[in-house]
Amino acid sequence: MARSSLRTAAARMALVAALGLTLSGCAGLLAGSPDATYDLTAPSDLPRGGGQRGVLVVAEPVAVAVIDGQRIVVKPNEGQVTYLPKSQWSDRLPKLLQARIIESYENAARLRSVGRPGDRLAPDFQLVTELRAFEIRAATGEAVVELTAKIINDKTGKIVAGEVFVARQPLAGAVDGPTATRALDQALRRVLTGLVSWTGQQL
């Protein structure tokens, strides 16, 4: 009887181990391959210098929940929102965009200093932005980036100037990760080029 009980217990343990391996394999299949991760770039061919002065603090752009994350937005039709499968940005889009805005100003070298709130700067101006669109519009086959910007005098709290920047970039192929992110990156670089040039005219 003791030997029979030992055999039964061993059989049960083997069955549990086999089930565990099977479930682990299924979980791996369900999880699938990791998402492809994409980055954005700042324009590097901006006109440099120009004798601009001042310290600018760049706040993180405001964005609605649809684009306030890492997922890449695709709109099949007006009013319909989907996301590009198995593709993501390298960080939350507003945070990533804040970094590229700062990098753009640094590349232009038109300001005495530029940074984020909390960087221990004594700012003369604040840049407040809202990301209205950062998406692929499948119906028209284009990437669309729309950004509003306001320059605020940090000493008085008054708005110095405001502007809206929009860029559209045709897709160079099917709506997939490499094609979609390349088009969005190209559109963003045009928006950032316009933003830096406009800022230089206002300060």
Summary of the structure (lengths in Angstrom):
residues: 203
radius of gyration: 25.0
end to end distance: 92.2
largest distance: 94.9
contacts: 578
relative contact order: 0.17
helix: 35%
strand: 31%
